[in-house]
Amino acid sequence: MLKRLSTWALALLIGARAMGQSPNIVFILADDLGYGDIGAHGQKLLRTPNIDALAKEGMIFTDIHAGAPVCSPSRSVLITGLHTGHTTIRGNATIRGGIVGNKGKQTVRRANLAAGDFTVGKLMAQSGYTTALTGKWHLDGYDTLATPIHRGFDQFSGWLIAYPGTYANGYWPAKRYVNGVLKDVEQNENGRKGYYADDLTTDESLAFLAAQKDAKKPFVLMINYNSPHSPLDAADSSAYKDRDWPQDMKIYGAQVHHLDENVGKIKKYLTESGLAKNTIVFFCSDNGPRSEGTPQQTAIAEFFDSNGRLRGYKRDMYEGGIRVPMVVWAPGIVKPGSVSSEPAYFADIMPTFADIAGSKVSYTTDGASVLASIKGKAAWQPRFLYWEFFEKGFEQAVRYGKWKAVKAKGKLELYDLDKDISETNDVSADNPAIVAKIENYLKTSRTESPFWPVEGK
């Protein structure tokens, strides 16, 4: 779908330019944080006061979905605005082709965003924005020339798959990739644990924000944290030390607690610097909870009820795998305590950014702007949202208004999410017209991928 400048975006643009420039954007992404892991969604054991404050002072989206049920394809959807039937990266590892590399002791093949992929970095740069990304990228595969700098972002500080030293053991990297240069993290050399990865990402983000405070150009900053993705490793495990919990739960709780603290630091700086007056902040997660389907990770997710009432976890096409928390905070733009129930997903982020910028750049996307919802003026109509996934065989999922379909091994299940958010009652037999409409959509919903071929085609 070719996007054009919307009337609403134009009105916002005119208002923002009256203040000197278009609105800035800060997009904060957690890693494997479940829909039920935040207080704003009913979490009772974990404390997330800063994220909850964003929700209380802004808008919470109750029906937002990631791009996929695992990291790389979800982020590929986010960055390209194309769903998993069209975006380049459709899985963490390829089925065929890609570049060979090592993941721990495993040898795997990965794909990377191609040079010709049109990204949100390119879009926003062409729309007059300074663009930056900090933390996790996960779209480079094993290609050292597929970093954010090579895919449209002006600045990048973080870790890359292609440079194992930047990830190391997850949270204590000895190296950092900073704008094309590998730099030492002295505090973590020789196996030391002196500088937690999420704290490094926060400090880099704050430095970028400080440099933009008096800039004449608007900016978009994407802050991609590691937490609370495995391994269990907290910067400080004391947050729940007095709780009568198993040690694994205390560590996971401390990871979520520290993530929340870092979100609070970003919010505090935006407020105190005055940037909050013309900045829209998004907070969400990249997919559902439970980093791996191990007994340890499952026990943690069940202990905290990380997926709330939703069925499934990360790697599942049910709501627990793809529905994520999202909060939008923008003083003076977003009404405090507001809620949007519009079904949306990561393909919508790119066109939403374009609307915020009042962009006139033409591009192709599978998404639609949700800026009207953010402004509290949405009258949304049902539309198709699409996912596909390959780790358990070729699976597809479709959202159309209240309807959710999951198709695997040729069988389509249908759920009425208004009545059955937990996806326990397959109503496909009772709704042949809806099933036919979805099956018809599936015939043209995707293009073949050289990396993720569908068997039998």
N, C-alpha and C positions, 0 to 999 in steps of 0.2 A: 504494500500500500504506500503510495507516494504522499508524503506529508507536506502540508502547506501552512503558512502562517495563519493561526486562528485569530478570530476576533478577540477572544478573551486574552490570548497571549499578547496581542497588540495593545490592549488596554493596560495590562500589567507592565508591558515594556515602557509605554508612555509615562506611567506613574513612576516607575523606577528611574527612568532617565531624568525625570524632574528632580530626583535626588542626586543625579550625577552619573549614574550608570545602571546597567541591567542588574538584576539580583545575582548575587553570588550563590554558589551551590556547594554544600558539603555533604557527601554521601558516605556514611559509616556502615561498614559491612562486617558483621560477626561471622564466625566460621563454625557451623554445626550447632548453633544455638537453636533450641527447640521452640515451637510456637508457645508452649506452656512454661517456658523457663523464665519469663518476666512477670513481675507483679501485676502489670497492667492486664495480663491475660489470666490472672487468677493464681499465680504461683504463691504458695504459702510458706515454703521453707527457705528459698533463696531470696536474698535482699538485692533489689535492683533499683534503688531510689533515684538515681540519675536518669536512667532510661524511663522510669515511671513518671518522672517530672517532665520529660519531653512530651510524654503522652498527655499528661494533665494540662500542660500549657499549650499543647498543639493538637494534632489529630492522630488517631490510631486507625490504621487500615485493618479491618478484621478478616478480609478475604483476599489478601495478597499472596502470590505464589512465586517461588523461585523459578529459575529457568529450567532446572533439572533436579533430580534427587541426589546428585553428587557435584563436587566442586567445579571441575573444569568446564563441563558443558553449561552449568548454571551461569558461570561467569562469562562464558562465550556469548550466551544470550543477552546478558546484561550489557556487555561491551559493544555488541554488534546490532542489537535491536531485532535480531532474527531468532525465531524459535528453533528448537532442536531438530526440526525437519528441514531447516535451511541453513543454520549457522555452521561454520566450519568444524568446530569441535563438539562432538556429540557423546563423548565419554572420556573418562580419565585416561584410559589406554585404548589403543586402536585394535580393531579386529584384523585389519590388513593394512600394510604400509606403515607410514610414519617413520620416525627416527628412533633408532635403538639407543637405550640408555639404561642406567641402573637406578633402581629404587631399593635402597638398602642392599640386600643380598639377591634381590630379584632382577632379572633382565626384562624390561618392558619396552613396548613401542608407544610413542605418543605423537599426536599431531600438534600443530601450533597454528595460531592465527596467521593467515597468509598476508603477504605485503599488500595485496589488493583488497583485503577486507576493509570496509568502511566502518570505522569505530566511532564511539562517542567522543574519544579524544580528538579525532579529526573533525568531527562535526562541530564541537564546541570551539576548537581553535579557529575554524573557518567562520564561526559566528562571533568572533572577536574576544574570546575568553583566553585567559592563561589557564593551562590545564596541568594538573599534577596528580600523581597516584603514589601512595605510600603503603608499604606492607606487602601483602600477598598478591601476586599476579596470576600465576598458574595457567597461563595461556601461551607460554613460550615452548612447551614441550622440551625437546633437547636442542633447540635451535637458539644459538647465542645472539642471533640477529632478529629475534622476535620478541624483544622486550617492549615495555610501554613506550620507550623513547622511539623505537622503530615503528610503532603502531599509532602514532598521532599525539602522544602526550609530550608536553614541553619538559616536564620534570618527573623523575621517578627515583625513589629511595626504597629499597626493599629486598626481598629474596626471590630467587628464580630457580626453577627446576634445573635449568642448564648449568647452574653454578652451585653444586652441592654444598660448598662451604658456607653459602649464605643462609642455608637452612639448618645444617648441622643436625643437632638432636632435637630440632623443633623450636625450642624457646630460648636458646642461648647461642646464637650464631657467632662464629668467629670472623665472618666476613659480611660485608654489606655492599650491594650494588647501588652506587649513587651516581646517577646521570652518566652512565657509561663507564664508570671506573669502579673496580673492586677495592674496597677499603677495609682495613683491619678494624675489628671491634676489640680493642685491647683488653677490655674487662672480661672478655670470654675466651681469651687465648689459652692454649694448653688445658682445655677442658674446664676452665673456671666458669662460674655462674655469677657474673657481675652485672649484666645488663640484659634484662628480660626483653624479648622480641617486641611485645606489645608496648612496652615503655619506650623502646627505640622508635617504633612507629608513631607513637603519640608525640614524642619530642620533635621528630622530623616534621610532623604535621603542624605543630605549634610554630616551628621556625618558618615554615612556608606561610602560615597565616600572618605572622608578624611582618614578613616581607611584603605582604599584600595590603597591609592596613592602609597605607596612603597611596596605593597604586591607582592609576587612572583607568585600568582595564578591569572588568569583572573576572572572577576566577571560578573554576570548578575543581574541587579537591575530593578525591576518592580515597578514603581511609580504610584499608582492608586488614583487619586484625586476624590473628591466628586463633584466638580463644573462642570457644572452649574446646576446639578440636584436640583429639589425642595427639601426643601422649599426655597422661595426667602429670602435670608439672606446673605448679603455681609459683608466681614470684614471691608470694608470702602466704603460707598456709595457715595463718593464725585467725583468719576471719571467723571460722567456725570451730575453733579448737576446743571450745567448752561444750559443744553439742555431743550428745550420745549417738554418734553416727559412725559407721564404718569409715576407715581412713580414706578409701577411694572417694566416698561421698564428700568428705571434708575438702579434699583436694579439688574436686570438680567445683564444689561450691565456692572455693577460694578463687578459682579461675574466672567464674562468672562474676564474682564480686569485684575482682580487679579489672575485668573488662568494663564493668559499670563505672568504676572509678575513673578509668581513662576517658570514657564518654563524658563524664562530668568535667574533666579537665578541658576538653574541647569546648563544651558548652560555656564553661566559666570564662575562658579566654574570649570567645565570641561576644559574650555579654559585656565584659569589662573593657574590651577594646572598642566597642561600638559597632563592630562588624555585624552583630546580630540584627541591627536595624535594617539591613538590606541583604540578608542571607537566609536561604532556605536549607534546613538540615533534614536529611533523611537518615533513619537508622533501621537496619533490617539484618536478616541472616541469609546465608547462601543456600541453605537446604535444611531438611529436618535433622533431628538429633540422633545420636548414637553413631560415632565415627566409624566403627566397625561392628559387625554383627557377632561380637564375642560375648561370652557370659558376663565378663567384667563390664563392658560398655552397656549391655542390655540391663544389667542390674542397676547401673547408675541412672539410666533413663527412666526405668520403672520406679526407682526410689523417689525421684523428683517429679514424676509424672510429666516428663519433658515435652510430650506431645499433647498434653491436655486430653481432650475428648477425641482426638483424631486417631484414626487407624494408621498404623505403620510407622516406619522410621526412615532415616536416610537410606537410599537405594530402593525405596518403595514408591510406586506411582500413586498410592493412596495419599490422602491429604496429609498424613503425618510425615510423609517424605518430601512434600513440596510446598505445603502451606507454611508460611513463615511470619514472624512478627514484623510489622513495619510501623514506624512512627514518623510523622512529619512535623517539624517545629519551625515556626517562622513568625516571631512576634510582629504584630501589625498586619500580617497577611493571613495567617491561619487562626481561626477562632479557637480559643482555649477549650479543651474538653470535648472537641468535636470528634465524630466517628464517621468513617466511610465504610459502607458495606459493598462497594463496587468490586466485583470480581476482576482482578488484574494480575499481571505477572511481570517478570523481569524484562520482557520485550517492550513493555510500556515505558520503561525508565528513559530510554534514549529519546523518544518523541516528547516525553514530559520535559526533559532538559531543554529540548529545542523550543518548546512553547515558552518555558521560563525565559529563555534568551531572546524570544521574539525572532528566532532564526528564519532566514529566507533561503537557507541552503536546502537543495533538493536531495533526497536520499530515499532508500527503500527500507521499509520496516514491516514486521509482522505485528507490531504493537500499535497502541493508541495512547495519546496523552491523557493523563488523569489529573491535569492541572485544574480542571473545572471542579473535580471532587475535592481537591486540596483547598480550593477557594470556597467550598461549601455550596456550589451552584450546579452540581451534577444532576443530570436527568439521564442516567446511562441506560442503554439498551443492551439486551443480550447479544453477545458476540462469541465467536469461537476462540478459545485458548487451546494451545496444542503442546504436547510433550511426547518425546520418544526416548527409549532407553534400551540398552543392549546387554547389560551384565548378566541378566537371567534369561537370555533369549530376547527376541524383538518384542518390545512392549510399547503400547501407545496409551495416551490418556488425553481426554478432551473435556473441556468445560464449556457449557453453553447455558448461560443464565444460572438457574438453580440446579441444572443437570450436570452430573459428572459421570463420564464413561471411562472405564479401564479395559483395554483389550490386550489379551495375551494368549498365545497359542491358538489364535483364530476365534476365541470366545470373547464376546463383549458383555461386560457387566455395566449396569446403569444404576445410579443412585440419585435420589432427590435430596440434595444437601440441606434444603430448607427444613425437611422433616427428619433427616438422618445424616447429621454431620459426621457421625462415626462410621459411615459406609458399611452398615451391617446387613441391610436388606436390599438385595438385587431386585430391581423392579423392571428389568428389561422386558420380561414377558408381558407386563401390563401396559407398556408404552411403545408399541411397535412403530408409531409415527415418529417419535423422537429417535428411536434406534435407527430408523431408516434415514433420517436427516443427518445423524452423526456419521453413519456408514457412508453416506454420499459425500460428506465433507472429507472423510479420510481418503477418498480416491484421489484428491488433488491437494492434500495437505502438506506433502513433502516432496523433496527431490532426493535422488540417490546420492550417497556419499561414497567416495572411493575408499575411505577409511573404515566405514561402518556399513558394509553391504548387507542387504536383507536377503537371507537365504531363500532360494526358490525364485528370485527375480533376475 
